[in-house]
């Protein structure tokens, strides 16, 4: 019976995480790899942990209290976790278990020095390494000391850092068990860490070795700086040799101590180049066995390397799969779409099926491969130019890759075909119909198009809007009550219509007309008048901008609500109560039901009608709306409540009409001023004024339409989603899946197969949910190579004040105010004059724009939606500010220089 509590390390493999924890499973698996030497030892299993802690009934209550603490209650977590640890350490190890451990120790050598290592079941996982979260004890000698340190390892499952880490990774404390690895101690001359991929850049072809004298704890604890070697293609190509003054060595009777390194050895390399290359070869063997890059702890003793731990590197951004050995350069679609959060599998696959060019998935994000475009001189310059206009960081990252000379070979001739429509990677050149501008859709060369009339006809926009409405109405009518195979066949045809609508040449012409006129005006008016970003004012209150109308229309909703204090109080109660992730409030009222309750409040009928009408026009929108799986406003109307209340509080009746007219008049005055100054120029002033007038008319006619194609896309997508959710409802009724939203973790084709067969692999859905949680912790790069290197790019500017945060100027003007760092629109609580600081904004954020004084985002470009609406409302804005939400604190006073492109932190 007692033998089940101890397992020899050589009997363990990677499938036994539940028995011996992540570290134990990895070490057992390592011992099976040819040529890899792992110190002998055994595992004290999770059954032993469970058996021991069961002797302390008080532990269950403590765990209940711990699980109910707020993640922000650090003091509470510290106090409770300490009580849990004391409780566990105070439990006596059962006699039969102690006997089993002592027998195993005898096999290793009863007085042999041992390393006693924690090995939790939620540790060294592909999605969460838990590195350093539990404890390891070195040079432990004798049975009683080993037993004591095993208890300490069990207790370390509840260190404060481990408790917080589990909460952040969504891991239940009760679901985790602790095993312990007891190994023969290695007394190394040198030890350190090997990363089989560069942990900073992510490059999978570069291995990094950190090395120091003595035990590795000197490096882990930060006592000394390591020697650092970088290896590529079997050669050390970079090294940094540290001055190593201290080391940690073992004491004869157990434990460790610091020792001084002799002066003549302090600057001596800890390893030779040949040893480094040999170590990396072993690391590549381990990496190949586990199928992913590894973080490996190693020792050099008696001339040979021992591996004492290996775990996956969980911080690397995944690389899109490719079926060839060529080099690829991937540009992020999410940075162009203003949605860098991960997408669920159904959202990814629907986007891929409706995209105009191949899109590659990695880490829940989509990328477009531009390597062939970069390789061809015929398309390279155009691609870089358009990328630079949209996001200078992307252009700089691409140029960084090109400057290396060997990663992207220069190819003669034009790039491979594909409709010369939307623009490249992210808008490169264009427009991406799939939501306009970076949708990264088709070629990177400027779209081929017939010239527009010299006097732009606004009727073109009206015709395009009517075409979109008619197509969407036909979709809604024809999808009807289709189910099963008929529904999925219909949707595949609808996706083709989706692409046809987007690639309509007239649609592309209209979008490009507005964008090119904007660029022309900014370039020429700066050249002729020395004025930066003049088009920002000339585009104010442009007609037919559906996204700016969305923000103004919510002001009108506030006008209906403002006279009714009972309605305001009711909505305040809805906001204060908050809604859970499933759309329900704690007292049981579901998100969709609060509108029905609103109608019962005095004045509520009018408020209900106003909100319902708003949702009828805009209910398909939401944050991250390019992902079909994200909850729409029509599904979660409570999302709008904070913005409605802000509008009620911060504005007077009639604000929408006044703001629009004020913007229109300001644009008109700017036009008159510009034309007057141009005519006064001594050199060709009349001609320049005539050219500028024509381009101003073109901007006014077309720039507002740039927002409409995405509105049409999202409208269509909501029709798709409602049909798929009806199918999910049938699968739930048939007990194929437990919850409708489980379909979000299937691709379109997998969902089609499930609807046909009424079978779903539950394990696949669980794995996809785990993957999605892991992806949420990753930051997608703007540019990613097939080697795995994340290339960030830089602005390379020296014209900004010291300490300023640099970004891309997208809407002119300077404003000073309180920074409000908001990551979720539903958490908005804004006052007049506030400056919104966030990761990214898509059209769903525009209702907030009417009440702020300026905008700062981490992601964005000149023609992305946040920039367009900031200009539409006359808000100074700077986008593409790296780590803005971390560097700017909520409540700080800042100054936004929207013309020059930087932010000053004032307090």
Secondary structure, 3 states (H helix, E strand, C coil): CHHHHEEEHHHCCHHHHHHHHHHHHHHHHHCCCCCCCCCCEEEECHHHHHHHHCCCCHHHHHHHHHHCCCCCCHHHHHHHHHHHHHHHHCCCCCHHHHHHHHHHHHHHCCCCCEEEEEEECCCCCCCCCCCCCCCEEEEECCHHHHHHHHHHHHHHHHCHHHHHHHHHCCCCHHHCCEEEEEEECCCCCEEEEEECCCCCCCCCCEEEEEEEECCCHHHHCCCCCCEEEEEECCEEEEEECCCCCEEEEECCCCCEEEEECCHHHCCCCCCCHHHHHHHHHHHHHHHHHHCCCEEEEEEEECCEEEEEEEEECCCCCCCCCCCCCCCCEEEECHHHHCCCCCCCHHHHHHHHHHCCCCCEEECCEEEEECHHHHHEHHHHHHHHHHHHHHCHHHHHHHHHHHHCCCCCCCECCCCCCCCCCCCCCCCCCCCCCCCCCCCCCCCCCCCCCCCCCCCCCCHHHHHHHHHHHHHHHHHHHHHCCCCHHHHHHHHHHHHHHHHHHHCCHHHHHHHHHHHHHHHHHHHHHHHHHCCCCCHHHHCCCCCCCHHHHHHHHHHHHHHHHHCCHHHHHHHHHHHHHCCCCCCECCCCCEHHHHHHHHCCCCCHHHHHHHHHHHHHHHCCCCCCCCCCCCCCCCCCHHHHHHHHHHHHHHCCCCHHHHHHHHHHHHHHHHHHHHHHHHHCCCCCHHHHHHHHHHHHHHHHHHHHHHHHHHHHHHHHHHHHHHHHHHHHHHHHHCCCCCCHHHHHHCCHHHHHHHHHHCCCCHHHHHHHHHHHHHHHCCCCCCEEECCCCEECCCCCCCCCCCCCEECEEEECCEEEEEEEECCCHHHCCCCCCCEEEECCCCHHHHHHHCCCCEEEECCCCCCCHHHHHHHHHCCEEEECCCCHHHHCCCCCEEEEECCCCEEEECC
